[in-house]
Amino acid sequence: MRRKPGQLLPLELEVCRMARDVGENFHGYQMAKLLQDGSGARLLIAHGTLYRALARLEGMGLLKSRWEDPRIAARENRPGRRLYSLTAAGETSVREAAKTGAAKSARVRRKWVPA
């Protein structure tokens, strides 16, 4: 899908919306679960798609990220997580998308071809 200047892709818009609903911090796997359980399930093709979208959103300044405290991960005996949060620019972007109606037109259409 080609990106129009100043417009978010449907997956990016859904990530920003859910980030606003989640609150302060979220990690990639948590976002993937929310997308699969919610309305974004059709947008998430693979977890790699999500992580590339998160990187793009961070590059655009709509998300910011940091690594969690390594002591927490060690105490829970798991790898460290990269935590994301929505920036003020991301919040503004979600509000503008809602105003312009991009939320309704952000539908992915796929043509299924028999194998």
C-alpha positions as CSV (number, residue, x, y, z in Angstrom):
1,M,0.0,0.0,0.0
2,R,1.4,3.4,-0.9
3,R,1.5,6.1,1.7
4,K,0.1,9.5,0.9
5,P,2.1,12.4,2.3
6,G,1.0,13.1,5.9
7,Q,-1.2,10.1,6.2
8,L,-0.8,7.0,8.4
9,L,-1.2,3.5,7.1
10,P,-4.2,1.7,8.6
11,L,-2.0,-0.5,10.9
12,E,-0.1,2.6,12.1
13,L,-3.3,4.5,12.8
14,E,-4.7,1.5,14.8
15,V,-1.5,1.2,16.8
16,C,-1.7,4.9,17.7
17,R,-5.4,4.5,18.7
18,M,-4.7,1.5,20.9
19,A,-1.6,3.1,22.4
20,R,-3.8,6.0,23.5
21,D,-6.3,3.5,25.0
22,V,-3.6,1.4,26.8
23,G,-2.1,4.4,28.6
24,E,1.5,5.2,29.5
25,N,3.6,2.2,28.3
26,F,3.1,-0.9,26.2
27,H,5.4,-3.5,24.6
28,G,5.2,-5.0,21.2
29,Y,3.7,-8.4,22.2
30,Q,1.1,-6.7,24.3
31,M,0.1,-4.5,21.2
32,A,0.0,-7.6,19.0
33,K,-2.4,-9.3,21.4
34,L,-4.6,-6.3,21.5
35,L,-4.7,-6.1,17.7
36,Q,-5.5,-9.7,17.4
37,D,-8.3,-9.5,19.9
38,G,-9.7,-6.2,18.6
39,S,-10.6,-4.6,15.4
40,G,-7.0,-4.5,14.1
41,A,-6.8,-8.3,13.6
42,R,-7.3,-8.0,9.9
43,L,-4.4,-5.5,9.7
44,L,-1.8,-7.6,11.5
45,I,-0.3,-10.1,9.1
46,A,2.7,-11.0,11.2
47,H,4.4,-9.8,14.3
48,G,7.3,-8.5,12.1
49,T,4.8,-6.2,10.4
50,L,3.9,-4.7,13.8
51,Y,7.5,-4.1,14.8
52,R,8.3,-2.4,11.5
53,A,5.2,-0.2,12.0
54,L,6.4,0.6,15.6
55,A,9.8,1.6,14.3
56,R,8.3,3.8,11.6
57,L,6.0,5.5,14.1
58,E,8.9,6.2,16.4
59,G,10.9,7.6,13.4
60,M,8.0,9.9,12.7
61,G,7.9,11.1,16.3
62,L,4.5,9.7,17.1
63,L,5.8,7.1,19.5
64,K,8.8,7.1,21.9
65,S,10.5,4.0,23.3
66,R,12.8,3.0,26.0
67,W,14.1,-0.3,27.4
68,E,12.6,-1.4,30.7
69,D,14.7,-1.8,33.8
70,P,16.9,-4.9,33.3
71,R,16.4,-5.8,37.0
72,I,12.7,-6.3,36.4
73,A,13.3,-8.7,33.5
74,A,16.0,-10.6,35.5
75,R,13.6,-10.9,38.5
76,E,10.9,-12.3,36.2
77,N,13.4,-14.5,34.4
78,R,12.6,-13.2,30.9
79,P,14.2,-11.0,28.2
80,G,14.0,-7.3,28.5
81,R,11.1,-5.5,26.8
82,R,11.1,-2.3,24.8
83,L,8.4,-0.1,26.1
84,Y,6.5,2.4,23.8
85,S,4.3,5.3,24.6
86,L,2.3,7.7,22.5
87,T,3.8,11.2,22.1
88,A,1.8,14.5,22.0
89,A,2.3,14.4,18.2
90,G,0.9,10.9,18.1
91,E,-2.2,12.0,20.0
92,T,-2.7,14.9,17.7
93,S,-2.4,12.6,14.7
94,V,-5.1,10.3,16.0
95,R,-7.4,13.2,16.7
96,E,-6.8,14.6,13.2
97,A,-7.5,11.2,11.6
98,A,-10.7,11.0,13.5
99,K,-11.8,14.4,12.3
100,T,-11.0,13.7,8.6
101,G,-12.8,10.4,8.7
102,A,-9.6,8.4,7.8
103,A,-10.7,5.9,10.4
104,K,-13.6,4.9,8.2
105,S,-11.7,4.8,5.0
106,A,-8.7,2.9,6.4
107,R,-9.8,-0.5,5.2
108,V,-7.5,-3.1,3.7
109,R,-9.0,-4.8,0.7
110,R,-7.5,-8.0,-0.4
111,K,-8.3,-10.0,-3.5
112,W,-8.2,-13.7,-2.8
113,V,-7.0,-15.9,-5.6
114,P,-7.5,-19.7,-5.5
115,A,-4.3,-21.6,-5.5
